[in-house]
Amino acid sequence: MALLQAFEIAYDGNQVGVSEHRLPSGRVFHIDFLQQSVKPLVITVAETDRGKKYWTSGPEGRQEEAGQVGKLVANYRRSDR
């Protein structure tokens, strides 16, 4: 697993650490909620059968959070170009 970049974003009024990694199957983002008592989250972009992309958590179960944080990660990456 290769680290591509690390950065911080604001989520729910707090700073969270994000590290982007490349895997053979694609990119994943490890979200570290730093000093909050929230377990880290791993998210990636998935695609529906109809081709619509969405953020998902691995393992599943934190989909709402993955969608919220994923949008912030995408915004950060777009503005970082």
DSSP file (Angstrom, degrees, kcal/mol; ACC not computed):
  #  RESIDUE AA STRUCTURE BP1 BP2  ACC     N-H-->O    O-->H-N    N-H-->O    O-->H-N    TCO  KAPPA ALPHA  PHI   PSI    X-CA   Y-CA   Z-CA
    1    1 A M              0   0    0      0, 0.0     2,-0.5     0, 0.0    22,-0.2   0.000 360.0 360.0 360.0 122.0    0.0    0.0    0.0
    2    2 A A  E     -A   22   0A   0     20,-1.8    20,-2.7     2,-0.0     2,-0.5  -0.840 360.0-131.7-102.5 129.2    1.6    3.3   -1.1
    3    3 A L  E     +A   21   0A   0     -2,-0.5    18,-0.3    18,-0.2     3,-0.1  -0.663  24.6 178.7 -76.3 124.8    0.9    6.5    0.6
    4    4 A L  E     -     0   0A   0     16,-3.4     2,-0.3    -2,-0.5    -1,-0.2   0.851  60.2 -26.3 -94.3 -44.1    0.0    9.2   -2.0
    5    5 A Q  E     -A   20   0A   0     15,-1.1    15,-3.1     2,-0.0    -1,-0.4  -0.982  48.3-145.9-165.1 161.1   -0.7   12.2    0.2
    6    6 A A  E     +A   19   0A   0     -2,-0.3     2,-0.3    13,-0.2    13,-0.2  -0.994  29.3 146.9-134.4 141.7   -1.8   13.3    3.7
    7    7 A F  E     -A   18   0A   0     11,-2.7    11,-3.3    -2,-0.4     2,-0.4  -0.939  36.8-113.8-159.1 175.4   -3.8   16.3    4.6
    8    8 A E  E     -A   17   0A   0     -2,-0.3     2,-0.3     9,-0.2     9,-0.2  -0.941  24.4-176.8-122.6 146.8   -6.4   17.6    7.1
    9    9 A I  E     -A   16   0A   0      7,-2.1     7,-2.8    -2,-0.4     2,-0.5  -0.919  30.8-109.2-133.3 161.7  -10.0   18.7    6.5
   10   10 A A  E     +A   15   0A   0     -2,-0.3     2,-0.4     5,-0.2     5,-0.2  -0.820  39.9 171.9 -92.4 129.6  -12.7   20.1    8.8
   11   11 A Y  E >   -A   14   0A   0      3,-3.4     3,-1.7    -2,-0.5    58,-0.0  -0.978  66.1 -13.0-140.3 125.5  -15.6   17.7    9.5
   12   12 A D  T 3  S-     0   0    0     -2,-0.4     3,-0.1     1,-0.3    -1,-0.1   0.851 129.4 -51.8  55.1  38.2  -18.4   18.3   12.0
   13   13 A G  T 3  S+     0   0    0      1,-0.2     2,-0.3     0, 0.0    -1,-0.3   0.532 122.5  92.3  80.3   6.7  -16.5   21.3   13.5
   14   14 A N  E <  S-A   11   0A   0     -3,-1.7    -3,-3.4    -5,-0.0     2,-0.4  -0.925  77.7-110.5-130.9 154.9  -13.3   19.3   14.1
   15   15 A Q  E     -A   10   0A   0     -2,-0.3     2,-0.4    -5,-0.2    20,-0.3  -0.684  35.0-170.2 -80.8 136.6  -10.1   18.8   12.1
   16   16 A V  E     -A    9   0A   0     -7,-2.8    -7,-2.1    -2,-0.4     2,-0.3  -0.975  19.6-124.6-127.3 144.8   -9.6   15.2   10.8
   17   17 A G  E     -AB   8  32A   0     15,-2.8    15,-3.2    -2,-0.4     2,-0.4  -0.694  24.6-167.7 -88.3 139.3   -6.5   13.7    9.3
   18   18 A V  E     -AB   7  31A   0    -11,-3.3   -11,-2.7    -2,-0.3     2,-0.4  -0.993   6.8-174.7-127.7 130.3   -6.8   12.1    5.9
   19   19 A S  E     -AB   6  30A   0     11,-1.9    11,-2.8    -2,-0.4     2,-0.5  -0.996  14.5-147.9-125.4 131.5   -4.2    9.9    4.2
   20   20 A E  E     -AB   5  29A   0    -15,-3.1   -16,-3.4    -2,-0.4   -15,-1.1  -0.820  18.8-174.5 -99.3 131.4   -4.7    8.7    0.6
   21   21 A H  E     -AB   3  28A   0      7,-2.9     7,-2.2    -2,-0.5     2,-0.5  -0.938  20.1-135.3-128.3 147.5   -3.3    5.3   -0.3
   22   22 A R  E     +AB   2  27A   0    -20,-2.7   -20,-1.8    -2,-0.3     5,-0.2  -0.901  24.8 178.9-103.2 128.0   -3.0    3.3   -3.6
   23   23 A L  E >   - B   0  26A   0      3,-3.6     3,-1.4    -2,-0.5    -2,-0.0  -0.772  45.8-103.1-115.3 164.8   -4.0   -0.3   -3.5
   24   24 A P  T 3  S+     0   0    0      0, 0.0     3,-0.1     0, 0.0    -1,-0.0   0.834 124.8  47.9 -57.0 -30.2   -3.9   -2.7   -6.5
   25   25 A S  T 3  S-     0   0    0      1,-0.2     2,-0.3    -3,-0.0    -3,-0.0   0.494 126.8 -79.9 -90.8  -3.4   -7.7   -2.4   -6.6
   26   26 A G  E <   -B   23   0A   0     -3,-1.4    -3,-3.6     2,-0.0     2,-0.3  -0.959  65.9 -32.2 142.1-159.8   -7.8    1.4   -6.4
   27   27 A R  E     -B   22   0A   0     -2,-0.3    18,-0.4    -5,-0.2     2,-0.3  -0.751  44.7-174.9-101.7 145.5   -7.5    4.3   -4.0
   28   28 A V  E     -B   21   0A   0     -7,-2.2    -7,-2.9    -2,-0.3     2,-0.5  -0.951  14.5-143.7-132.0 156.5   -8.6    4.4   -0.4
   29   29 A F  E     -BC  20  43A   0     14,-2.7    14,-2.6    -2,-0.3     2,-0.6  -0.986   6.5-151.1-123.3 125.9   -8.7    7.2    2.2
   30   30 A H  E     -BC  19  42A   0    -11,-2.8   -11,-1.9    -2,-0.5     2,-0.6  -0.869  13.4-157.4 -97.6 120.7   -8.0    6.6    5.9
   31   31 A I  E     -BC  18  41A   0     10,-4.0    10,-2.2    -2,-0.6     2,-0.6  -0.883   6.3-168.2-104.4 120.2   -9.8    9.1    8.0
   32   32 A D  E     -B   17   0A   0    -15,-3.2   -15,-2.8    -2,-0.6     3,-0.1  -0.936  13.8-155.8-110.2 117.6   -8.4    9.7   11.5
   33   33 A F    >   -     0   0    0     -2,-0.6     3,-1.9     5,-0.4     2,-0.1   0.273  27.9-155.6 -79.0  14.2  -10.7   11.7   13.7
   34   34 A L  T 3   +     0   0    0      1,-0.3    -1,-0.2   -17,-0.1   -18,-0.1  -0.235  70.0   5.3  52.1-111.5   -7.6   12.7   15.7
   35   35 A Q  T 3  S+     0   0    0    -20,-0.3    -1,-0.3    -3,-0.1     2,-0.2   0.311 107.5 100.1 -92.6  11.5   -8.6   13.6   19.3
   36   36 A Q  S <  S-     0   0    0     -3,-1.9     2,-0.3     2,-0.1    -3,-0.1  -0.542  82.5-117.5 -88.0 161.5  -12.2   12.6   19.0
   37   37 A S  S    S+     0   0    0     -2,-0.2     2,-0.4     2,-0.0    -2,-0.1  -0.156  76.7 118.2 -92.0  41.3  -13.4    9.3   20.4
   38   38 A V        -     0   0    0     -2,-0.3    -5,-0.4    -5,-0.1    -2,-0.1  -0.911  68.6-116.9-109.1 132.7  -14.5    8.1   17.0
   39   39 A K        -     0   0    0     -2,-0.4    -2,-0.0     1,-0.1    -8,-0.0  -0.331  42.0 -92.5 -64.7 148.3  -12.9    5.1   15.4
   40   40 A P        -     0   0    0      0, 0.0     2,-0.4     0, 0.0    -8,-0.2  -0.152  41.1-143.9 -57.2 159.1  -10.9    5.7   12.2
   41   41 A L  E     -C   31   0A   0    -10,-2.2   -10,-4.0    -3,-0.1     2,-0.5  -0.980   7.9-154.6-130.5 138.4  -12.8    5.2    8.9
   42   42 A V  E     +C   30   0A   0     16,-0.4    16,-2.3    -2,-0.4     2,-0.3  -0.972  22.9 178.3-113.5 126.3  -11.6    3.9    5.6
   43   43 A I  E     +CD  29  57A   0    -14,-2.6   -14,-2.7    -2,-0.5     2,-0.3  -0.889   9.6 170.2-127.9 157.4  -13.5    5.1    2.5
   44   44 A T  E     - D   0  56A   0     12,-2.0    12,-2.6    -2,-0.3     2,-0.5  -0.958  38.7 -96.9-153.4 167.1  -13.3    4.6   -1.2
   45   45 A V  E     - D   0  55A   0    -18,-0.4     2,-0.2    -2,-0.3    10,-0.2  -0.801  41.9-178.7 -92.4 130.0  -15.4    5.4   -4.3
   46   46 A A  E     - D   0  54A   0      8,-3.2     8,-2.2    -2,-0.5     2,-0.4  -0.695  16.5-133.9-118.0 174.3  -17.6    2.6   -5.5
   47   47 A E  E     - D   0  53A   0      6,-0.2     6,-0.2    -2,-0.2    -2,-0.0  -0.996  10.8-132.0-136.4 136.6  -19.9    2.4   -8.5
   48   48 A T    >   -     0   0    0      4,-2.8     3,-1.8    -2,-0.4     6,-0.0  -0.223  39.3 -97.1 -74.6 172.4  -23.5    1.2   -8.9
   49   49 A D  T 3  S+     0   0    0      1,-0.3    -1,-0.1     2,-0.1    -2,-0.0   0.771 127.3  54.0 -60.2 -25.9  -24.6   -1.2  -11.6
   50   50 A R  T 3  S-     0   0    0      2,-0.1    -1,-0.3     0, 0.0    -2,-0.0   0.335 123.6-103.3 -93.6   6.5  -25.8    1.9  -13.5
   51   51 A G  S <  S+     0   0    0     -3,-1.8     2,-0.4     1,-0.3    -2,-0.1   0.526  71.3 143.8  89.2   5.8  -22.5    3.6  -13.3
   52   52 A K        -     0   0    0      1,-0.0    -4,-2.8    -5,-0.0    -1,-0.3  -0.679  42.4-138.5 -82.3 129.8  -23.3    6.1  -10.5
   53   53 A K  E     +D   47   0A   0     -2,-0.4     2,-0.3    -6,-0.2    -6,-0.2  -0.606  28.6 166.0 -88.2 147.2  -20.3    6.8   -8.2
   54   54 A Y  E     -D   46   0A   0     -8,-2.2    -8,-3.2    -2,-0.2     2,-0.3  -0.983  37.3-104.5-154.4 157.8  -20.7    7.0   -4.4
   55   55 A W  E     -D   45   0A   0     -2,-0.3     2,-0.3   -10,-0.2   -10,-0.2  -0.688  40.2-179.5 -86.0 137.9  -18.5    7.0   -1.3
   56   56 A T  E     -D   44   0A   0    -12,-2.6   -12,-2.0    -2,-0.3     2,-0.3  -0.959  21.4-126.4-137.1 155.8  -18.6    3.9    0.8
   57   57 A S  E     -D   43   0A   0     -2,-0.3   -14,-0.2   -14,-0.2     4,-0.1  -0.695  27.4-113.7 -99.6 153.9  -16.9    2.7    4.0
   58   58 A G  S    S+     0   0    0    -16,-2.3   -16,-0.4    -2,-0.3     2,-0.2  -0.981 106.4  28.3-131.4 121.4  -14.9   -0.5    4.4
   59   59 A P  S    S-     0   0    0      0, 0.0     3,-0.4     0, 0.0   -17,-0.2   0.637 111.5-114.1 -68.7 165.0  -16.1   -2.5    6.2
   60   60 A E  S    S+     0   0    0      1,-0.2    -2,-0.1    -2,-0.2    -4,-0.0  -0.119  83.5  81.7 -63.0 162.7  -19.7   -1.4    5.5
   61   61 A G  S    S+     0   0    0     -4,-0.1    -1,-0.2    -3,-0.0     3,-0.1   0.199  78.5  69.3 126.5 -15.2  -21.8    0.1    8.2
   62   62 A R     >  +     0   0    0     -3,-0.4     4,-2.6     1,-0.1     5,-0.2  -0.224  55.6 136.6-124.0  42.7  -20.8    3.8    8.2
   63   63 A Q  H  >  +     0   0    0      1,-0.2     4,-2.5     2,-0.2     5,-0.2   0.886  69.5  50.9 -60.3 -44.4  -22.2    4.7    4.8
   64   64 A E  H  > S+     0   0    0      1,-0.2     4,-2.0     2,-0.2    -1,-0.2   0.936 113.8  45.0 -61.1 -46.2  -23.7    8.1    5.9
   65   65 A E  H  > S+     0   0    0      1,-0.2     4,-2.9     2,-0.2     5,-0.3   0.899 111.3  53.8 -63.0 -41.8  -20.4    9.2    7.4
   66   66 A A  H  X S+     0   0    0     -4,-2.6     4,-2.6     1,-0.2    -2,-0.2   0.902 108.9  49.4 -60.5 -41.7  -18.5    7.9    4.4
   67   67 A G  H  X S+     0   0    0     -4,-2.5     4,-1.7     2,-0.2    -1,-0.2   0.905 113.6  45.4 -64.4 -42.0  -20.7   10.0    2.1
   68   68 A Q  H  X S+     0   0    0     -4,-2.0     4,-1.3    -5,-0.2    -2,-0.2   0.953 119.0  39.6 -67.6 -50.4  -20.3   13.2    4.2
   69   69 A V  H  X S+     0   0    0     -4,-2.9     4,-2.5     1,-0.2    -2,-0.2   0.890 111.7  59.1 -67.7 -38.8  -16.5   12.9    4.7
   70   70 A G  H  X S+     0   0    0     -4,-2.6     4,-2.7    -5,-0.3    -1,-0.2   0.886 102.5  52.3 -58.0 -41.3  -16.0   11.7    1.1
   71   71 A K  H  X S+     0   0    0     -4,-1.7     4,-2.3     1,-0.2    -1,-0.2   0.895 110.4  48.5 -62.2 -39.2  -17.6   14.9   -0.3
   72   72 A L  H  X S+     0   0    0     -4,-1.3     4,-2.4     2,-0.2    -2,-0.2   0.895 111.1  50.0 -68.0 -39.6  -15.2   16.9    1.8
   73   73 A V  H  X S+     0   0    0     -4,-2.5     4,-2.7     2,-0.2    -2,-0.2   0.933 111.3  49.1 -62.4 -46.3  -12.2   14.8    0.6
   74   74 A A  H  X S+     0   0    0     -4,-2.7     4,-2.3     1,-0.2    -2,-0.2   0.911 111.1  49.6 -61.1 -43.1  -13.3   15.3   -3.0
   75   75 A N  H  X S+     0   0    0     -4,-2.3     4,-2.2     2,-0.2    -1,-0.2   0.918 111.4  49.3 -61.5 -43.6  -13.7   19.1   -2.6
   76   76 A Y  H  X S+     0   0    0     -4,-2.4     4,-1.4     1,-0.2    -2,-0.2   0.943 111.7  48.3 -60.7 -48.3  -10.2   19.3   -1.0
   77   77 A R  H  < S+     0   0    0     -4,-2.7     4,-0.4     1,-0.2    -1,-0.2   0.877 111.0  50.6 -63.4 -37.8   -8.6   17.3   -3.8
   78   78 A R  H >< S+     0   0    0     -4,-2.3     3,-0.9     1,-0.2    -1,-0.2   0.909 113.1  45.4 -64.9 -41.5  -10.3   19.4   -6.5
   79   79 A S  H 3< S+     0   0    0     -4,-2.2    -1,-0.2     1,-0.2    -2,-0.2   0.684 105.5  62.7 -76.8 -16.6   -9.1   22.6   -4.9
   80   80 A D  T 3<        0   0    0     -4,-1.4    -1,-0.2     1,-0.2    -2,-0.2   0.545 360.0 360.0 -83.9  -8.5   -5.6   21.2   -4.4
   81   81 A R    <         0   0    0     -3,-0.9    -1,-0.2    -4,-0.4    -2,-0.1   0.477 360.0 360.0 -77.5 360.0   -5.0   20.9   -8.1
